[in-house]
Amino acid sequence: RQLYKDGRFQEALDQFIEIRKEKADLLEVGIHIANCYVELKAYDKALNEFNLVLAGLKAKEATEKNKLKIARVFSSIGDIHMQRQDFKNAEAAFKKSIRIDKSDPALAYNIAEILFSAGKTKESIEYYKLSTEIKPSWPLPYRQLGYAYLNLGEINKAIAMLKEYLALAPDAADVDGIQEVLKSISSK
């Protein structure tokens, strides 16, 4: 693991492959191998490893720990698809992850961003809201909710969300721009 932490991904990969030869049933090693492939930008190999890990985890007893590992693997698969600009598959993988583990606000936010970018504004709102429910103190989802509501013409909701964003992030770099947006839509 130290080789990985030191950024020596090929050496770490070689060691993890050797460990797997000795202990083929260690699924955690497969996760490490996949992560090394991700760092080496060998995405097809990483996806293959993650899918092997998923198959192994699904074959095991459905403990809470295994469910969380499955969610983590789906999230990692989504990250790979994001790297490849394959938003449809990223969305699908992230949604599988969040159905299992609803505790990651960034994951909910990423799903919302993909949906919003794809013009699925109403659906994006569901995930922005989930992100705020998981971590109410995180400002970004409120700003994006404001923009989503604005796109739908729901001005009062947009104003409320943008004001909440400003309350949570009074020193954000975009405060002046947000205040201009609020001024503009409040006068309508």
Buried (B, 14 or more C-beta within 10 A) or exposed (E): EEBBEEEBBEBBBEBBEEBBEEEEEBBEBBBBBBBBBBBBEBBEBBBBBBBBBBEBBEEEEEEEEBEBBBBBBBBBBBBBBBEEEBBEBBBBBBBBBBEBBBEBBBBBBBBBBBBBEEEBBEBBBBBBBBBBEBBEEBBBBBBBBBBBBBBEEBEEBBBBBBBBBBEBBEEBEEEEEBEEBBEEBEEE
